[in-house]
Amino acid sequence: MDVTMAVDKAMISAKDVAELAGVSRSAVSRTYTPGASVSAATRERVMWAAEQLGYHVNHLARGLVRNRSGIVCLIVSELATPYRASLVRLLTQHLQAAGKIAMLINTDRSDDSVSQALQQAINFRADASFVLSGMPDSAIARLCHRHGQRLVLINRNDALPGSLSINLDNEEAAGAVMMA
């Protein structure tokens, strides 16, 4: 395989790495899977080929195979408010530390807007959605639950089947944020 030809491609695939390293596609996958069995010599060849080609694991493709995207949606309105902005900042920091990808969907305060956002989250195969504004229709919440998406409702008064509800003391939380 001509290394310069492969580098010209928009995205280098595991197949490209396998060809350059002279190993199977599954050997490349095992090299990048923690705890998978691969010899030291194979690992070294794969890592060398990956470095030469500029290969990076495609986590979206891996997520499709595992039926987990690693995406967590934050459905939020009024992002400019200091309290909401701080909450989003803290949530995204914790999600990133846990190896998750935060997808922010900015909505208005209407329940319909939140339901549309949850439909987007389903379409992107999000693992979970945090709802910080509005209240989704119970039918869309059931759809999320049926598709394996967890819902976390923050400061929502109505519980929905299959969701986790978290109610914060806004006054105390806002004071803590202002002190931080």
N, C-alpha and C positions, 0 to 999 in steps of 0.2 A: 504494500500500500504506500502510495506517495504521501508523506506527511504534509507537505505544503498544500496538496490538493484537499486533504481533510480539514486543514485549518481554515481554508476558504469557505467552508460550509457555515451556515448560520448557527447550527447547533450540532455539536459533536455527540454522537450516540455511543452507547455501550458497545454496540456492534462494531463501530469504528475502532474503539479501544481494543476489543477482542482480536480484530484482524491484525492490528499493528503489534500486539503483544504475542500473537500466535497461540491464543487460548480460546476457549469457548465463551460464548456470551454469558453462560451461567457462571463461569469462573470470575468474570468481571462483577457480576451481581453478588457472588459470595464474598468477594474482596471488600465490597462496600456494605456488607451486612454484618453488624456486630455479632460476634459469637459463631458465625458460619465457618465451616471447615474449608480452609484453603492453604496450600503449602506455602512456605516462606518464599520459595523461588517463583511460584506463580504470582503471589502478592507483589513481589518486587517487579516482575515484568509488567503487570497490570498498572501499578503505580507509575512506572516509568512511561508507559504508553499514554496514560492519562495526562501526565505532566507535559509530554511532547505535544499532545493534541489540544490541551486546554479543556479537558473533559471535567464536567461537574455532574453529580448525580441529579437526575430529574425527579425532584420530590413529588411533583404533581403526578407523574406516571406511576411512581412507586405507591403513592396514595391510592390511585385507582385500583391497583392490584390488591392492595390490602384493605380496600373499602374504607379507608380513613384518609381524609384530605389534609388534616392538620390545620384546617382553616376554622377560625372562630370569628363569627360576625359580631360586631358591636353595632346595634341599631340605636341611633342616638339622634336627638334633636337639640337645638339650642347649644351648640358646641362652644359658643363664645362665653357662656356663663362660667365664672371661675370654678365653681363647684363641679360642674359637668366636665369641664376641661381637665381638672385634676383627677377626677374619677377615671376618665378615658386614659389619661397618661399612666396612672397606676395599673389599670387593667392591662394595657398594652405591654407595659414593662414586665408584668408577671407572666403574661402569655408568652412573650418572647423568651423569657428565662426558662419556660417549660417546653420550649421548642415548637411552639405553635405560631401560626401566622394570623395576625389580627386583620380582619377586613372590616373597614368602617363604612357603614351605610348611613348617610345623613338623611334624616326624614323630617317631615313637619310633625306636628303633634297629633295628627289625626290617626285614628285606628286603621283606616284604609291604607295610609302610607306605610304603617308598620307591617300590615299584612302583605303588602307588595314587597317590602324589604325581606320579609321571611321567605317569600316565594323565590327571591333572588338567592337567598342563602341555601335553599333546597337545590336550586339549579346549579350552584357552585359546589354542591356536596359538602357544605360546612358540617363539621362535627358537632358544633353547638352554636347557639346564638344568645347573646346577652341583649335583653330589651330594656333600654333605659328611658324610653319615651313611648307614649301611647299604649294601647292594649290591643294585641292581635285578636282577630276573630277566632273563636274557639275551633272552628273548622280548620283553619290554617295551622293552629297549634296541634290539632290531632294529626294533620298531615305531616308536620315536622316529626312528631313522635313516631308515627308509622314508618317514616323513612330513617329512623335511628338518630335524628338530630335532637340533641338535648336543648331545652329552653331554660334560660335563667332570667327570671323577671325581677328587675330591681325597682323597688318602690312602686309596685303595681298592686292595687287593692284586691283584684280578683285573682284567685288561683285558677290555673288551667290544668286539665288532666295531663299528667306526665311531665309537669314543669317544676322547677325549683324556684321558690319565691324568697327573695331577700329584701327585707325592709330595713332601711338605715334611718338612724336618728339624724335627719338633715342638719339640724342646728348644731349638734355636737360634731358631726362630720365636717361641716363647713368651718367650724372653729379649729378643728385639728388640721385641716388643710391650710388655713391661714397661718397657723403657727409653724408649719413645715417649710 
